[in-house]
Amino acid sequence: MEKDLVEYIAKFLVDDPSQVRVSVVEGEKSTILELRVSSEDIGKVIGKHGRIAKAIRTVLQAATVRSGKHTVLEILD
């Protein structure tokens, strides 16, 4: 569910949605979502001073609060 949410949001932010990739790394107490977009679109996902990235992380945290697992979003080049 978290993977789909991040992928959905990222595809609407970028110019090339076919380059959006989200991979999941499961841990014992946390889940890491690795978001990859094309190099031209990285700024659109991060935003000025990281505002868009922070907003995505806030929505992700709100969506996973019931599961009790800590979810981390990493934006990779």
mmCIF file of the N, C-alpha and C atoms, coordinates in Angstrom:
data_MODEL
# 
_entry.id   MODEL 
# 
loop_
_atom_site.group_PDB 
_atom_site.id 
_atom_site.type_symbol 
_atom_site.label_atom_id 
_atom_site.label_alt_id 
_atom_site.label_comp_id 
_atom_site.label_asym_id 
_atom_site.label_entity_id 
_atom_site.label_seq_id 
_atom_site.pdbx_PDB_ins_code 
_atom_site.Cartn_x 
_atom_site.Cartn_y 
_atom_site.Cartn_z 
_atom_site.occupancy 
_atom_site.B_iso_or_equiv 
_atom_site.pdbx_formal_charge 
_atom_site.auth_seq_id 
_atom_site.auth_comp_id 
_atom_site.auth_asym_id 
_atom_site.auth_atom_id 
_atom_site.pdbx_PDB_model_num 
ATOM 1   N N  . MET A 1 1  ? 0.809  -1.182 0.000   1.00 0.00 ? 1  MET A N  1 
ATOM 2   C CA . MET A 1 1  ? 0.000  0.000  0.000   1.00 0.00 ? 1  MET A CA 1 
ATOM 3   C C  . MET A 1 1  ? 0.866  1.266  0.000   1.00 0.00 ? 1  MET A C  1 
ATOM 4   N N  . GLU A 1 2  ? 1.902  1.275  0.858   1.00 0.00 ? 2  GLU A N  1 
ATOM 5   C CA . GLU A 1 2  ? 2.771  2.446  0.944   1.00 0.00 ? 2  GLU A CA 1 
ATOM 6   C C  . GLU A 1 2  ? 3.505  2.669  -0.381  1.00 0.00 ? 2  GLU A C  1 
ATOM 7   N N  . LYS A 1 3  ? 3.940  1.575  -0.969  1.00 0.00 ? 3  LYS A N  1 
ATOM 8   C CA . LYS A 1 3  ? 4.661  1.662  -2.241  1.00 0.00 ? 3  LYS A CA 1 
ATOM 9   C C  . LYS A 1 3  ? 3.763  2.290  -3.305  1.00 0.00 ? 3  LYS A C  1 
ATOM 10  N N  . ASP A 1 4  ? 2.529  1.843  -3.375  1.00 0.00 ? 4  ASP A N  1 
ATOM 11  C CA . ASP A 1 4  ? 1.587  2.369  -4.361  1.00 0.00 ? 4  ASP A CA 1 
ATOM 12  C C  . ASP A 1 4  ? 1.299  3.849  -4.139  1.00 0.00 ? 4  ASP A C  1 
ATOM 13  N N  . LEU A 1 5  ? 1.205  4.245  -2.882  1.00 0.00 ? 5  LEU A N  1 
ATOM 14  C CA . LEU A 1 5  ? 0.937  5.640  -2.547  1.00 0.00 ? 5  LEU A CA 1 
ATOM 15  C C  . LEU A 1 5  ? 2.076  6.547  -3.016  1.00 0.00 ? 5  LEU A C  1 
ATOM 16  N N  . VAL A 1 6  ? 3.304  6.176  -2.706  1.00 0.00 ? 6  VAL A N  1 
ATOM 17  C CA . VAL A 1 6  ? 4.461  6.983  -3.103  1.00 0.00 ? 6  VAL A CA 1 
ATOM 18  C C  . VAL A 1 6  ? 4.587  7.017  -4.622  1.00 0.00 ? 6  VAL A C  1 
ATOM 19  N N  . GLU A 1 7  ? 4.378  5.887  -5.265  1.00 0.00 ? 7  GLU A N  1 
ATOM 20  C CA . GLU A 1 7  ? 4.456  5.825  -6.729  1.00 0.00 ? 7  GLU A CA 1 
ATOM 21  C C  . GLU A 1 7  ? 3.384  6.706  -7.372  1.00 0.00 ? 7  GLU A C  1 
ATOM 22  N N  . TYR A 1 8  ? 2.188  6.688  -6.839  1.00 0.00 ? 8  TYR A N  1 
ATOM 23  C CA . TYR A 1 8  ? 1.080  7.485  -7.354  1.00 0.00 ? 8  TYR A CA 1 
ATOM 24  C C  . TYR A 1 8  ? 1.395  8.980  -7.263  1.00 0.00 ? 8  TYR A C  1 
ATOM 25  N N  . ILE A 1 9  ? 1.874  9.409  -6.101  1.00 0.00 ? 9  ILE A N  1 
ATOM 26  C CA . ILE A 1 9  ? 2.201  10.823 -5.900  1.00 0.00 ? 9  ILE A CA 1 
ATOM 27  C C  . ILE A 1 9  ? 3.336  11.248 -6.824  1.00 0.00 ? 9  ILE A C  1 
ATOM 28  N N  . ALA A 1 10 ? 4.389  10.436 -6.896  1.00 0.00 ? 10 ALA A N  1 
ATOM 29  C CA . ALA A 1 10 ? 5.566  10.790 -7.697  1.00 0.00 ? 10 ALA A CA 1 
ATOM 30  C C  . ALA A 1 10 ? 5.238  10.873 -9.182  1.00 0.00 ? 10 ALA A C  1 
ATOM 31  N N  . LYS A 1 11 ? 4.377  9.995  -9.673  1.00 0.00 ? 11 LYS A N  1 
ATOM 32  C CA . LYS A 1 11 ? 4.040  10.006 -11.095 1.00 0.00 ? 11 LYS A CA 1 
ATOM 33  C C  . LYS A 1 11 ? 3.324  11.286 -11.510 1.00 0.00 ? 11 LYS A C  1 
ATOM 34  N N  . PHE A 1 12 ? 2.587  11.888 -10.593 1.00 0.00 ? 12 PHE A N  1 
ATOM 35  C CA . PHE A 1 12 ? 1.911  13.139 -10.913 1.00 0.00 ? 12 PHE A CA 1 
ATOM 36  C C  . PHE A 1 12 ? 2.828  14.352 -10.824 1.00 0.00 ? 12 PHE A C  1 
ATOM 37  N N  . LEU A 1 13 ? 3.943  14.211 -10.146 1.00 0.00 ? 13 LEU A N  1 
ATOM 38  C CA . LEU A 1 13 ? 4.868  15.329 -9.993  1.00 0.00 ? 13 LEU A CA 1 
ATOM 39  C C  . LEU A 1 13 ? 5.869  15.455 -11.137 1.00 0.00 ? 13 LEU A C  1 
ATOM 40  N N  . VAL A 1 14 ? 6.231  14.351 -11.770 1.00 0.00 ? 14 VAL A N  1 
ATOM 41  C CA . VAL A 1 14 ? 7.323  14.344 -12.742 1.00 0.00 ? 14 VAL A CA 1 
ATOM 42  C C  . VAL A 1 14 ? 6.814  14.487 -14.178 1.00 0.00 ? 14 VAL A C  1 
ATOM 43  N N  . ASP A 1 15 ? 7.755  14.812 -15.082 1.00 0.00 ? 15 ASP A N  1 
ATOM 44  C CA . ASP A 1 15 ? 7.426  14.904 -16.508 1.00 0.00 ? 15 ASP A CA 1 
ATOM 45  C C  . ASP A 1 15 ? 7.419  13.537 -17.181 1.00 0.00 ? 15 ASP A C  1 
ATOM 46  N N  . ASP A 1 16 ? 8.247  12.611 -16.680 1.00 0.00 ? 16 ASP A N  1 
ATOM 47  C CA . ASP A 1 16 ? 8.372  11.279 -17.278 1.00 0.00 ? 16 ASP A CA 1 
ATOM 48  C C  . ASP A 1 16 ? 7.953  10.210 -16.264 1.00 0.00 ? 16 ASP A C  1 
ATOM 49  N N  . PRO A 1 17 ? 6.652  9.921  -16.158 1.00 0.00 ? 17 PRO A N  1 
ATOM 50  C CA . PRO A 1 17 ? 6.180  8.961  -15.151 1.00 0.00 ? 17 PRO A CA 1 
ATOM 51  C C  . PRO A 1 17 ? 6.673  7.532  -15.375 1.00 0.00 ? 17 PRO A C  1 
ATOM 52  N N  . SER A 1 18 ? 7.098  7.209  -16.572 1.00 0.00 ? 18 SER A N  1 
ATOM 53  C CA . SER A 1 18 ? 7.574  5.846  -16.826 1.00 0.00 ? 18 SER A CA 1 
ATOM 54  C C  . SER A 1 18 ? 8.900  5.558  -16.134 1.00 0.00 ? 18 SER A C  1 
ATOM 55  N N  . GLN A 1 19 ? 9.612  6.593  -15.699 1.00 0.00 ? 19 GLN A N  1 
ATOM 56  C CA . GLN A 1 19 ? 10.895 6.424  -15.024 1.00 0.00 ? 19 GLN A CA 1 
ATOM 57  C C  . GLN A 1 19 ? 10.763 6.327  -13.500 1.00 0.00 ? 19 GLN A C  1 
ATOM 58  N N  . VAL A 1 20 ? 9.567  6.414  -12.975 1.00 0.00 ? 20 VAL A N  1 
ATOM 59  C CA . VAL A 1 20 ? 9.363  6.337  -11.529 1.00 0.00 ? 20 VAL A CA 1 
ATOM 60  C C  . VAL A 1 20 ? 9.451  4.882  -11.090 1.00 0.00 ? 20 VAL A C  1 
ATOM 61  N N  . ARG A 1 21 ? 10.341 4.627  -10.108 1.00 0.00 ? 21 ARG A N  1 
ATOM 62  C CA . ARG A 1 21 ? 10.523 3.289  -9.555  1.00 0.00 ? 21 ARG A CA 1 
ATOM 63  C C  . ARG A 1 21 ? 10.539 3.389  -8.039  1.00 0.00 ? 21 ARG A C  1 
ATOM 64  N N  . VAL A 1 22 ? 9.798  2.520  -7.392  1.00 0.00 ? 22 VAL A N  1 
ATOM 65  C CA . VAL A 1 22 ? 9.792  2.459  -5.932  1.00 0.00 ? 22 VAL A CA 1 
ATOM 66  C C  . VAL A 1 22 ? 10.114 1.027  -5.531  1.00 0.00 ? 22 VAL A C  1 
ATOM 67  N N  . SER A 1 23 ? 11.178 0.868  -4.754  1.00 0.00 ? 23 SER A N  1 
ATOM 68  C CA . SER A 1 23 ? 11.520 -0.455 -4.250  1.00 0.00 ? 23 SER A CA 1 
ATOM 69  C C  . SER A 1 23 ? 11.379 -0.451 -2.733  1.00 0.00 ? 23 SER A C  1 
ATOM 70  N N  . VAL A 1 24 ? 11.050 -1.612 -2.191  1.00 0.00 ? 24 VAL A N  1 
ATOM 71  C CA . VAL A 1 24 ? 10.771 -1.744 -0.766  1.00 0.00 ? 24 VAL A CA 1 
ATOM 72  C C  . VAL A 1 24 ? 11.845 -2.607 -0.125  1.00 0.00 ? 24 VAL A C  1 
ATOM 73  N N  . VAL A 1 25 ? 12.409 -2.109 0.976   1.00 0.00 ? 25 VAL A N  1 
ATOM 74  C CA . VAL A 1 25 ? 13.364 -2.869 1.778   1.00 0.00 ? 25 VAL A CA 1 
ATOM 75  C C  . VAL A 1 25 ? 12.728 -3.051 3.150   1.00 0.00 ? 25 VAL A C  1 
ATOM 76  N N  . GLU A 1 26 ? 12.362 -4.297 3.467   1.00 0.00 ? 26 GLU A N  1 
ATOM 77  C CA . GLU A 1 26 ? 11.687 -4.593 4.731   1.00 0.00 ? 26 GLU A CA 1 
ATOM 78  C C  . GLU A 1 26 ? 12.717 -4.854 5.820   1.00 0.00 ? 26 GLU A C  1 
ATOM 79  N N  . GLY A 1 27 ? 12.489 -4.251 6.960   1.00 0.00 ? 27 GLY A N  1 
ATOM 80  C CA . GLY A 1 27 ? 13.298 -4.501 8.138   1.00 0.00 ? 27 GLY A CA 1 
ATOM 81  C C  . GLY A 1 27 ? 12.428 -5.059 9.241   1.00 0.00 ? 27 GLY A C  1 
ATOM 82  N N  . GLU A 1 28 ? 13.040 -5.316 10.394  1.00 0.00 ? 28 GLU A N  1 
ATOM 83  C CA . GLU A 1 28 ? 12.286 -5.875 11.509  1.00 0.00 ? 28 GLU A CA 1 
ATOM 84  C C  . GLU A 1 28 ? 11.280 -4.876 12.071  1.00 0.00 ? 28 GLU A C  1 
ATOM 85  N N  . LYS A 1 29 ? 11.738 -3.632 12.270  1.00 0.00 ? 29 LYS A N  1 
ATOM 86  C CA . LYS A 1 29 ? 10.860 -2.622 12.838  1.00 0.00 ? 29 LYS A CA 1 
ATOM 87  C C  . LYS A 1 29 ? 10.529 -1.494 11.872  1.00 0.00 ? 29 LYS A C  1 
ATOM 88  N N  . SER A 1 30 ? 11.140 -1.487 10.713  1.00 0.00 ? 30 SER A N  1 
ATOM 89  C CA . SER A 1 30 ? 10.903 -0.383 9.781   1.00 0.00 ? 30 SER A CA 1 
ATOM 90  C C  . SER A 1 30 ? 10.887 -0.880 8.348   1.00 0.00 ? 30 SER A C  1 
ATOM 91  N N  . THR A 1 31 ? 10.328 -0.050 7.504   1.00 0.00 ? 31 THR A N  1 
ATOM 92  C CA . THR A 1 31 ? 10.281 -0.300 6.073   1.00 0.00 ? 31 THR A CA 1 
ATOM 93  C C  . THR A 1 31 ? 10.914 0.894  5.374   1.00 0.00 ? 31 THR A C  1 
ATOM 94  N N  . ILE A 1 32 ? 11.807 0.632  4.426   1.00 0.00 ? 32 ILE A N  1 
ATOM 95  C CA . ILE A 1 32 ? 12.446 1.701  3.667   1.00 0.00 ? 32 ILE A CA 1 
ATOM 96  C C  . ILE A 1 32 ? 11.918 1.656  2.248   1.00 0.00 ? 32 ILE A C  1 
ATOM 97  N N  . LEU A 1 33 ? 11.394 2.775  1.784   1.00 0.00 ? 33 LEU A N  1 
ATOM 98  C CA . LEU A 1 33 ? 10.938 2.906  0.404   1.00 0.00 ? 33 LEU A CA 1 
ATOM 99  C C  . LEU A 1 33 ? 11.974 3.730  -0.341  1.00 0.00 ? 33 LEU A C  1 
ATOM 100 N N  . GLU A 1 34 ? 12.519 3.177  -1.396  1.00 0.00 ? 34 GLU A N  1 
ATOM 101 C CA . GLU A 1 34 ? 13.520 3.875  -2.202  1.00 0.00 ? 34 GLU A CA 1 
ATOM 102 C C  . GLU A 1 34 ? 12.859 4.360  -3.488  1.00 0.00 ? 34 GLU A C  1 
ATOM 103 N N  . LEU A 1 35 ? 12.803 5.660  -3.659  1.00 0.00 ? 35 LEU A N  1 
ATOM 104 C CA . LEU A 1 35 ? 12.169 6.279  -4.820  1.00 0.00 ? 35 LEU A CA 1 
ATOM 105 C C  . LEU A 1 35 ? 13.241 6.706  -5.810  1.00 0.00 ? 35 LEU A C  1 
ATOM 106 N N  . ARG A 1 36 ? 13.099 6.252  -7.039  1.00 0.00 ? 36 ARG A N  1 
ATOM 107 C CA . ARG A 1 36 ? 14.016 6.639  -8.109  1.00 0.00 ? 36 ARG A CA 1 
ATOM 108 C C  . ARG A 1 36 ? 13.211 7.278  -9.233  1.00 0.00 ? 36 ARG A C  1 
ATOM 109 N N  . VAL A 1 37 ? 13.683 8.431  -9.705  1.00 0.00 ? 37 VAL A N  1 
ATOM 110 C CA . VAL A 1 37 ? 13.086 9.117  -10.845 1.00 0.00 ? 37 VAL A CA 1 
ATOM 111 C C  . VAL A 1 37 ? 14.213 9.496  -11.792 1.00 0.00 ? 37 VAL A C  1 
ATOM 112 N N  . SER A 1 38 ? 13.866 9.974  -12.978 1.00 0.00 ? 38 SER A N  1 
ATOM 113 C CA . SER A 1 38 ? 14.898 10.393 -13.925 1.00 0.00 ? 38 SER A CA 1 
ATOM 114 C C  . SER A 1 38 ? 15.648 11.598 -13.364 1.00 0.00 ? 38 SER A C  1 
ATOM 115 N N  . SER A 1 39 ? 16.859 11.792 -13.818 1.00 0.00 ? 39 SER A N  1 
ATOM 116 C CA . SER A 1 39 ? 17.705 12.868 -13.285 1.00 0.00 ? 39 SER A CA 1 
ATOM 117 C C  . SER A 1 39 ? 17.114 14.252 -13.557 1.00 0.00 ? 39 SER A C  1 
ATOM 118 N N  . GLU A 1 40 ? 16.338 14.400 -14.617 1.00 0.00 ? 40 GLU A N  1 
ATOM 119 C CA . GLU A 1 40 ? 15.715 15.687 -14.917 1.00 0.00 ? 40 GLU A CA 1 
ATOM 120 C C  . GLU A 1 40 ? 14.577 16.010 -13.948 1.00 0.00 ? 40 GLU A C  1 
ATOM 121 N N  . ASP A 1 41 ? 13.978 14.978 -13.346 1.00 0.00 ? 41 ASP A N  1 
ATOM 122 C CA . ASP A 1 41 ? 12.809 15.163 -12.498 1.00 0.00 ? 41 ASP A CA 1 
ATOM 123 C C  . ASP A 1 41 ? 13.120 15.146 -11.010 1.00 0.00 ? 41 ASP A C  1 
ATOM 124 N N  . ILE A 1 42 ? 14.354 14.951 -10.628 1.00 0.00 ? 42 ILE A N  1 
ATOM 125 C CA . ILE A 1 42 ? 14.695 14.825 -9.209  1.00 0.00 ? 42 ILE A CA 1 
ATOM 126 C C  . ILE A 1 42 ? 14.336 16.100 -8.434  1.00 0.00 ? 42 ILE A C  1 
ATOM 127 N N  . GLY A 1 43 ? 14.527 17.251 -9.049  1.00 0.00 ? 43 GLY A N  1 
ATOM 128 C CA . GLY A 1 43 ? 14.197 18.509 -8.392  1.00 0.00 ? 43 GLY A CA 1 
ATOM 129 C C  . GLY A 1 43 ? 12.712 18.682 -8.161  1.00 0.00 ? 43 GLY A C  1 
ATOM 130 N N  . LYS A 1 44 ? 11.899 18.127 -9.035  1.00 0.00 ? 44 LYS A N  1 
ATOM 131 C CA . LYS A 1 44 ? 10.451 18.244 -8.889  1.00 0.00 ? 44 LYS A CA 1 
ATOM 132 C C  . LYS A 1 44 ? 9.939  17.399 -7.734  1.00 0.00 ? 44 LYS A C  1 
ATOM 133 N N  . VAL A 1 45 ? 10.624 16.311 -7.449  1.00 0.00 ? 45 VAL A N  1 
ATOM 134 C CA . VAL A 1 45 ? 10.218 15.435 -6.353  1.00 0.00 ? 45 VAL A CA 1 
ATOM 135 C C  . VAL A 1 45 ? 10.715 15.988 -5.014  1.00 0.00 ? 45 VAL A C  1 
ATOM 136 N N  . ILE A 1 46 ? 11.871 16.629 -5.018  1.00 0.00 ? 46 ILE A N  1 
ATOM 137 C CA . ILE A 1 46 ? 12.414 17.182 -3.780  1.00 0.00 ? 46 ILE A CA 1 
ATOM 138 C C  . ILE A 1 46 ? 11.801 18.544 -3.477  1.00 0.00 ? 46 ILE A C  1 
ATOM 139 N N  . GLY A 1 47 ? 11.712 19.414 -4.470  1.00 0.00 ? 47 GLY A N  1 
ATOM 140 C CA . GLY A 1 47 ? 11.122 20.735 -4.278  1.00 0.00 ? 47 GLY A CA 1 
ATOM 141 C C  . GLY A 1 47 ? 12.094 21.716 -3.658  1.00 0.00 ? 47 GLY A C  1 
ATOM 142 N N  . LYS A 1 48 ? 11.687 22.966 -3.595  1.00 0.00 ? 48 LYS A N  1 
ATOM 143 C CA . LYS A 1 48 ? 12.529 24.003 -2.996  1.00 0.00 ? 48 LYS A CA 1 
ATOM 144 C C  . LYS A 1 48 ? 12.685 23.731 -1.511  1.00 0.00 ? 48 LYS A C  1 
ATOM 145 N N  . HIS A 1 49 ? 13.915 23.691 -1.083  1.00 0.00 ? 49 HIS A N  1 
ATOM 146 C CA . HIS A 1 49 ? 14.264 23.449 0.321   1.00 0.00 ? 49 HIS A CA 1 
ATOM 147 C C  . HIS A 1 49 ? 13.666 22.145 0.849   1.00 0.00 ? 49 HIS A C  1 
ATOM 148 N N  . GLY A 1 50 ? 13.368 21.205 -0.040  1.00 0.00 ? 50 GLY A N  1 
ATOM 149 C CA . GLY A 1 50 ? 12.863 19.900 0.370   1.00 0.00 ? 50 GLY A CA 1 
ATOM 150 C C  . GLY A 1 50 ? 11.414 19.880 0.803   1.00 0.00 ? 50 GLY A C  1 
ATOM 151 N N  . ARG A 1 51 ? 10.666 20.879 0.410   1.00 0.00 ? 51 ARG A N  1 
ATOM 152 C CA . ARG A 1 51 ? 9.272  20.982 0.871   1.00 0.00 ? 51 ARG A CA 1 
ATOM 153 C C  . ARG A 1 51 ? 8.388  19.866 0.323   1.00 0.00 ? 51 ARG A C  1 
ATOM 154 N N  . ILE A 1 52 ? 8.544  19.535 -0.937  1.00 0.00 ? 52 ILE A N  1 
ATOM 155 C CA . ILE A 1 52 ? 7.698  18.485 -1.527  1.00 0.00 ? 52 ILE A CA 1 
ATOM 156 C C  . ILE A 1 52 ? 8.063  17.130 -0.937  1.00 0.00 ? 52 ILE A C  1 
ATOM 157 N N  . ALA A 1 53 ? 9.361  16.860 -0.781  1.00 0.00 ? 53 ALA A N  1 
ATOM 158 C CA . ALA A 1 53 ? 9.800  15.604 -0.179  1.00 0.00 ? 53 ALA A CA 1 
ATOM 159 C C  . ALA A 1 53 ? 9.264  15.476 1.245   1.00 0.00 ? 53 ALA A C  1 
ATOM 160 N N  . LYS A 1 54 ? 9.285  16.558 1.985   1.00 0.00 ? 54 LYS A N  1 
ATOM 161 C CA . LYS A 1 54 ? 8.768  16.554 3.356   1.00 0.00 ? 54 LYS A CA 1 
ATOM 162 C C  . LYS A 1 54 ? 7.265  16.285 3.362   1.00 0.00 ? 54 LYS A C  1 
ATOM 163 N N  . ALA A 1 55 ? 6.551  16.872 2.407   1.00 0.00 ? 55 ALA A N  1 
ATOM 164 C CA . ALA A 1 55 ? 5.104  16.654 2.319   1.00 0.00 ? 55 ALA A CA 1 
ATOM 165 C C  . ALA A 1 55 ? 4.789  15.195 1.980   1.00 0.00 ? 55 ALA A C  1 
ATOM 166 N N  . ILE A 1 56 ? 5.552  14.606 1.077   1.00 0.00 ? 56 ILE A N  1 
ATOM 167 C CA . ILE A 1 56 ? 5.344  13.189 0.735   1.00 0.00 ? 56 ILE A CA 1 
ATOM 168 C C  . ILE A 1 56 ? 5.596  12.320 1.966   1.00 0.00 ? 56 ILE A C  1 
ATOM 169 N N  . ARG A 1 57 ? 6.656  12.623 2.705   1.00 0.00 ? 57 ARG A N  1 
ATOM 170 C CA . ARG A 1 57 ? 6.965  11.853 3.916   1.00 0.00 ? 57 ARG A CA 1 
ATOM 171 C C  . ARG A 1 57 ? 5.871  12.002 4.968   1.00 0.00 ? 57 ARG A C  1 
ATOM 172 N N  . THR A 1 58 ? 5.279  13.185 5.073   1.00 0.00 ? 58 THR A N  1 
ATOM 173 C CA . THR A 1 58 ? 4.196  13.413 6.031   1.00 0.00 ? 58 THR A CA 1 
ATOM 174 C C  . THR A 1 58 ? 2.962  12.599 5.669   1.00 0.00 ? 58 THR A C  1 
ATOM 175 N N  . VAL A 1 59 ? 2.611  12.581 4.396   1.00 0.00 ? 59 VAL A N  1 
ATOM 176 C CA . VAL A 1 59 ? 1.461  11.784 3.935   1.00 0.00 ? 59 VAL A CA 1 
ATOM 177 C C  . VAL A 1 59 ? 1.734  10.303 4.157   1.00 0.00 ? 59 VAL A C  1 
ATOM 178 N N  . LEU A 1 60 ? 2.954  9.875  3.885   1.00 0.00 ? 60 LEU A N  1 
ATOM 179 C CA . LEU A 1 60 ? 3.336  8.476  4.082   1.00 0.00 ? 60 LEU A CA 1 
ATOM 180 C C  . LEU A 1 60 ? 3.247  8.090  5.555   1.00 0.00 ? 60 LEU A C  1 
ATOM 181 N N  . GLN A 1 61 ? 3.717  8.958  6.418   1.00 0.00 ? 61 GLN A N  1 
ATOM 182 C CA . GLN A 1 61 ? 3.654  8.696  7.854   1.00 0.00 ? 61 GLN A CA 1 
ATOM 183 C C  . GLN A 1 61 ? 2.201  8.602  8.328   1.00 0.00 ? 61 GLN A C  1 
ATOM 184 N N  . ALA A 1 62 ? 1.346  9.475  7.834   1.00 0.00 ? 62 ALA A N  1 
ATOM 185 C CA . ALA A 1 62 ? -0.069 9.439  8.208   1.00 0.00 ? 62 ALA A CA 1 
ATOM 186 C C  . ALA A 1 62 ? -0.744 8.165  7.716   1.00 0.00 ? 62 ALA A C  1 
ATOM 187 N N  . ALA A 1 63 ? -0.325 7.675  6.567   1.00 0.00 ? 63 ALA A N  1 
ATOM 188 C CA . ALA A 1 63 ? -0.932 6.474  5.997   1.00 0.00 ? 63 ALA A CA 1 
ATOM 189 C C  . ALA A 1 63 ? -0.490 5.203  6.725   1.00 0.00 ? 63 ALA A C  1 
ATOM 190 N N  . THR A 1 64 ? 0.671  5.235  7.373   1.00 0.00 ? 64 THR A N  1 
ATOM 191 C CA . THR A 1 64 ? 1.196  4.027  8.011   1.00 0.00 ? 64 THR A CA 1 
ATOM 192 C C  . THR A 1 64 ? 1.103  4.046  9.532   1.00 0.00 ? 64 THR A C  1 
ATOM 193 N N  . VAL A 1 65 ? 0.458  5.039  10.104  1.00 0.00 ? 65 VAL A N  1 
ATOM 194 C CA . VAL A 1 65 ? 0.412  5.166  11.562  1.00 0.00 ? 65 VAL A CA 1 
ATOM 195 C C  . VAL A 1 65 ? -0.315 3.994  12.222  1.00 0.00 ? 65 VAL A C  1 
ATOM 196 N N  . ARG A 1 66 ? -1.300 3.440  11.595  1.00 0.00 ? 66 ARG A N  1 
ATOM 197 C CA . ARG A 1 66 ? -2.059 2.329  12.186  1.00 0.00 ? 66 ARG A CA 1 
ATOM 198 C C  . ARG A 1 66 ? -1.269 1.028  12.219  1.00 0.00 ? 66 ARG A C  1 
ATOM 199 N N  . SER A 1 67 ? -0.383 0.831  11.260  1.00 0.00 ? 67 SER A N  1 
ATOM 200 C CA . SER A 1 67 ? 0.371  -0.418 11.216  1.00 0.00 ? 67 SER A CA 1 
ATOM 201 C C  . SER A 1 67 ? 1.409  -0.507 12.327  1.00 0.00 ? 67 SER A C  1 
ATOM 202 N N  . GLY A 1 68 ? 1.822  0.632  12.865  1.00 0.00 ? 68 GLY A N  1 
ATOM 203 C CA . GLY A 1 68 ? 2.798  0.639  13.933  1.00 0.00 ? 68 GLY A CA 1 
ATOM 204 C C  . GLY A 1 68 ? 4.228  0.470  13.466  1.00 0.00 ? 68 GLY A C  1 
ATOM 205 N N  . LYS A 1 69 ? 4.429  0.340  12.163  1.00 0.00 ? 69 LYS A N  1 
ATOM 206 C CA . LYS A 1 69 ? 5.766  0.206  11.607  1.00 0.00 ? 69 LYS A CA 1 
ATOM 207 C C  . LYS A 1 69 ? 6.274  1.558  11.152  1.00 0.00 ? 69 LYS A C  1 
ATOM 208 N N  . HIS A 1 70 ? 7.543  1.809  11.378  1.00 0.00 ? 70 HIS A N  1 
ATOM 209 C CA . HIS A 1 70 ? 8.160  3.061  10.955  1.00 0.00 ? 70 HIS A CA 1 
ATOM 210 C C  . HIS A 1 70 ? 8.515  2.947  9.472   1.00 0.00 ? 70 HIS A C  1 
ATOM 211 N N  . THR A 1 71 ? 8.081  3.894  8.678   1.00 0.00 ? 71 THR A N  1 
ATOM 212 C CA . THR A 1 71 ? 8.343  3.885  7.245   1.00 0.00 ? 71 THR A CA 1 
ATOM 213 C C  . THR A 1 71 ? 9.196  5.088  6.883   1.00 0.00 ? 71 THR A C  1 
ATOM 214 N N  . VAL A 1 72 ? 10.263 4.823  6.118   1.00 0.00 ? 72 VAL A N  1 
ATOM 215 C CA . VAL A 1 72 ? 11.214 5.865  5.722   1.00 0.00 ? 72 VAL A CA 1 
ATOM 216 C C  . VAL A 1 72 ? 11.217 5.957  4.200   1.00 0.00 ? 72 VAL A C  1 
ATOM 217 N N  . LEU A 1 73 ? 11.182 7.184  3.686   1.00 0.00 ? 73 LEU A N  1 
ATOM 218 C CA . LEU A 1 73 ? 11.269 7.407  2.252   1.00 0.00 ? 73 LEU A CA 1 
ATOM 219 C C  . LEU A 1 73 ? 12.648 7.971  1.915   1.00 0.00 ? 73 LEU A C  1 
ATOM 220 N N  . GLU A 1 74 ? 13.355 7.277  1.033   1.00 0.00 ? 74 GLU A N  1 
ATOM 221 C CA . GLU A 1 74 ? 14.639 7.753  0.538   1.00 0.00 ? 74 GLU A CA 1 
ATOM 222 C C  . GLU A 1 74 ? 14.505 8.065  -0.946  1.00 0.00 ? 74 GLU A C  1 
ATOM 223 N N  . ILE A 1 75 ? 14.946 9.249  -1.338  1.00 0.00 ? 75 ILE A N  1 
ATOM 224 C CA . ILE A 1 75 ? 14.893 9.650  -2.735  1.00 0.00 ? 75 ILE A CA 1 
ATOM 225 C C  . ILE A 1 75 ? 16.299 9.499  -3.286  1.00 0.00 ? 75 ILE A C  1 
ATOM 226 N N  . LEU A 1 76 ? 16.469 8.596  -4.245  1.00 0.00 ? 76 LEU A N  1 
ATOM 227 C CA . LEU A 1 76 ? 17.778 8.268  -4.779  1.00 0.00 ? 76 LEU A CA 1 
ATOM 228 C C  . LEU A 1 76 ? 17.957 8.836  -6.179  1.00 0.00 ? 76 LEU A C  1 
ATOM 229 N N  . ASP A 1 77 ? 19.207 9.121  -6.529  1.00 0.00 ? 77 ASP A N  1 
ATOM 230 C CA . ASP A 1 77 ? 19.536 9.611  -7.883  1.00 0.00 ? 77 ASP A CA 1 
ATOM 231 C C  . ASP A 1 77 ? 19.491 8.478  -8.878  1.00 0.00 ? 77 ASP A C  1 
# 
